[in-house]
Amino acid sequence: MAQHYPGDYGENPRPGIDAARLWAGGVATAVVAALVAVVGLLIARGIFDVPVLAPKGDGLWGKASTPTYAVSAAAVALLATGLMHLLSVATPAPGQFFGWIMVLVTAIAVVLPLTLTVGMEAKIATAAINLVIGLVIASLVSSMAASARTLHRRKRSSRAEQQPPPPPPPTRQWPEGPTTYYDR
């Protein structure tokens, strides 16, 4: 049984989160997500010559450009960080809920480009970029949240619990003397 000392904290820890650490990781995740979007567009447009985000007229993304797509990816990363923060303070299993929400949001982001009336290569490239961005955001925010988790211990408040602990029991005494030669 654990001993408690005056002013000691109790055995009833409650989970918490270091918000500064979580949001610092969220900002870093936003930068990574924006860079993933830029790299994905560079690969699709530059290497494979696929016209990603360049539909004829205003499509689903309007007149989206590379900076718009990168800023959107960064904004989604910050929203995911906010969601994880909310889930961490309000739900019993934030990682499970966050995982499911991110899987479903990423699935929407992957399927949505496939419904556009553009070339198949543009659909597939946009869906692939969205999949990678979603996976990067989900994995980084999850690991940042795990790193930012803390345990807050509740300080004891009752006067009876703030009394010094009783002294430990005396050491065990043998009722009889040694029984063999080696016990002496």
C-alpha positions as CSV (number, residue, x, y, z in Angstrom):
1,M,0.0,0.0,0.0
2,A,1.3,3.4,-0.9
3,Q,2.2,5.9,1.8
4,H,1.0,9.4,1.6
5,Y,2.7,12.4,3.1
6,P,1.2,15.8,4.0
7,G,0.4,17.9,0.9
8,D,0.9,14.7,-1.2
9,Y,-1.3,14.1,-4.2
10,G,-3.9,11.3,-4.1
11,E,-4.1,8.1,-6.0
12,N,-6.9,9.4,-8.3
13,P,-5.1,10.7,-11.4
14,R,-7.1,12.2,-14.2
15,P,-5.8,12.3,-17.8
16,G,-4.9,15.7,-19.3
17,I,-3.1,17.2,-22.2
18,D,-0.3,19.7,-22.5
19,A,-2.0,22.2,-24.8
20,A,1.1,24.1,-25.7
21,R,2.9,21.0,-26.8
22,L,-0.1,19.7,-28.7
23,W,-0.6,23.0,-30.6
24,A,3.1,23.3,-31.3
25,G,2.9,19.9,-32.9
26,G,-0.3,20.9,-34.7
27,V,1.5,23.9,-36.3
28,A,4.3,21.7,-37.3
29,T,1.8,19.2,-38.8
30,A,0.2,22.1,-40.7
31,V,3.6,23.0,-42.2
32,V,4.2,19.3,-43.2
33,A,0.7,19.0,-44.7
34,A,1.1,22.1,-46.8
35,L,4.5,20.8,-48.0
36,V,3.0,17.4,-48.8
37,A,0.3,19.1,-50.9
38,V,3.0,21.1,-52.8
39,V,5.1,18.0,-53.4
40,G,2.1,16.0,-54.5
41,L,1.1,18.7,-57.0
42,L,4.7,19.1,-58.3
43,I,4.9,15.3,-58.8
44,A,1.5,15.1,-60.5
45,R,2.0,18.2,-62.7
46,G,5.7,18.1,-63.3
47,I,6.6,14.4,-63.5
48,F,3.3,12.9,-64.7
49,D,1.9,15.9,-66.6
50,V,-1.5,15.5,-65.0
51,P,-3.6,18.7,-64.8
52,V,-4.5,18.4,-61.1
53,L,-6.7,21.3,-59.9
54,A,-7.0,22.8,-63.3
55,P,-10.5,21.9,-64.5
56,K,-12.1,23.7,-67.4
57,G,-14.0,26.6,-65.8
58,D,-14.8,26.6,-62.1
59,G,-14.9,23.1,-60.8
60,L,-15.3,21.7,-57.3
61,W,-12.2,23.6,-56.1
62,G,-13.1,26.8,-58.0
63,K,-10.0,28.4,-59.4
64,A,-7.7,26.7,-56.9
65,S,-4.0,27.0,-57.2
66,T,-1.0,25.3,-55.5
67,P,-0.9,27.9,-52.7
68,T,-4.7,27.6,-52.1
69,Y,-4.4,23.8,-51.9
70,A,-1.4,24.0,-49.5
71,V,-3.1,26.5,-47.2
72,S,-6.2,24.3,-47.2
73,A,-4.1,21.3,-46.2
74,A,-2.5,23.4,-43.4
75,A,-6.0,24.6,-42.2
76,V,-7.2,21.0,-42.1
77,A,-4.2,20.0,-40.0
78,L,-5.0,22.8,-37.5
79,L,-8.7,21.7,-37.5
80,A,-7.6,18.2,-36.8
81,T,-5.4,19.5,-33.9
82,G,-8.4,21.3,-32.5
83,L,-10.5,18.2,-32.8
84,M,-7.9,16.1,-31.0
85,H,-7.7,18.7,-28.2
86,L,-11.4,18.7,-27.8
87,L,-11.6,14.9,-27.8
88,S,-8.7,14.7,-25.4
89,V,-10.5,16.8,-22.7
90,A,-14.0,15.6,-23.4
91,T,-14.0,11.9,-24.3
92,P,-12.8,8.7,-22.5
93,A,-11.0,7.3,-25.6
94,P,-9.9,10.3,-27.7
95,G,-7.5,8.3,-29.9
96,Q,-10.2,5.9,-31.1
97,F,-12.7,8.7,-31.9
98,F,-10.0,10.8,-33.6
99,G,-8.9,7.8,-35.7
100,W,-12.4,7.0,-36.9
101,I,-13.2,10.7,-37.7
102,M,-10.0,11.0,-39.6
103,V,-10.5,7.8,-41.6
104,L,-14.0,9.0,-42.6
105,V,-12.9,12.6,-43.5
106,T,-10.0,11.2,-45.5
107,A,-12.3,8.8,-47.3
108,I,-14.5,11.8,-48.2
109,A,-11.5,13.7,-49.5
110,V,-10.4,10.7,-51.6
111,V,-13.9,9.8,-53.0
112,L,-14.9,13.4,-53.8
113,P,-12.4,14.0,-56.6
114,L,-13.5,10.8,-58.2
115,T,-17.0,12.2,-58.7
116,L,-15.7,15.2,-60.8
117,T,-16.2,15.5,-64.5
118,V,-12.5,15.8,-65.4
119,G,-10.0,13.3,-66.8
120,M,-9.5,10.0,-65.0
121,E,-5.8,10.8,-64.4
122,A,-6.7,14.1,-62.7
123,K,-9.2,12.3,-60.5
124,I,-6.8,9.7,-59.5
125,A,-3.9,12.1,-58.8
126,T,-6.1,14.4,-56.7
127,A,-7.5,11.4,-54.8
128,A,-4.0,10.1,-54.2
129,I,-2.7,13.5,-53.0
130,N,-5.7,13.8,-50.6
131,L,-5.1,10.3,-49.3
132,V,-1.5,11.1,-48.5
133,I,-2.4,14.4,-46.9
134,G,-5.1,12.7,-44.8
135,L,-2.7,10.0,-43.6
136,V,0.0,12.4,-42.8
137,I,-2.3,14.6,-40.7
138,A,-3.9,11.7,-38.9
139,S,-0.6,10.0,-38.0
140,L,1.2,13.2,-36.9
141,V,-1.7,14.6,-34.9
142,S,-2.2,11.3,-33.2
143,S,1.5,11.0,-32.3
144,M,1.6,14.6,-31.1
145,A,-1.4,14.0,-28.9
146,A,0.2,10.9,-27.4
147,S,3.3,12.9,-26.7
148,A,1.3,15.7,-25.1
149,R,-0.8,13.5,-22.8
150,T,-0.2,14.0,-19.1
151,L,-1.6,12.8,-15.8
152,H,-2.9,15.4,-13.4
153,R,-3.1,14.2,-9.8
154,R,-5.8,15.7,-7.6
155,K,-4.5,17.4,-4.5
156,R,-5.9,16.0,-1.3
157,S,-8.4,18.3,0.4
158,S,-9.7,16.7,3.5
159,R,-8.0,17.4,6.8
160,A,-8.0,13.7,7.8
161,E,-6.0,12.8,4.8
162,Q,-3.5,15.5,5.4
163,Q,-2.4,14.0,8.8
164,P,1.1,12.4,8.7
165,P,0.9,8.8,7.8
166,P,1.2,6.2,10.6
167,P,4.7,4.8,11.1
168,P,5.4,1.7,9.2
169,P,4.9,-1.6,11.1
170,P,8.0,-2.9,12.9
171,T,10.1,-5.4,11.2
172,R,9.0,-9.0,11.4
173,Q,10.2,-10.8,14.6
174,W,10.7,-14.5,14.7
175,P,8.8,-16.0,17.6
176,E,11.5,-18.6,18.2
177,G,15.2,-18.9,17.9
178,P,17.1,-20.4,14.9
179,T,16.2,-24.0,14.1
180,T,19.2,-25.1,12.1
181,Y,22.8,-24.3,12.0
182,Y,22.5,-21.9,9.1
183,D,19.8,-19.8,10.8
184,R,22.2,-18.6,13.5
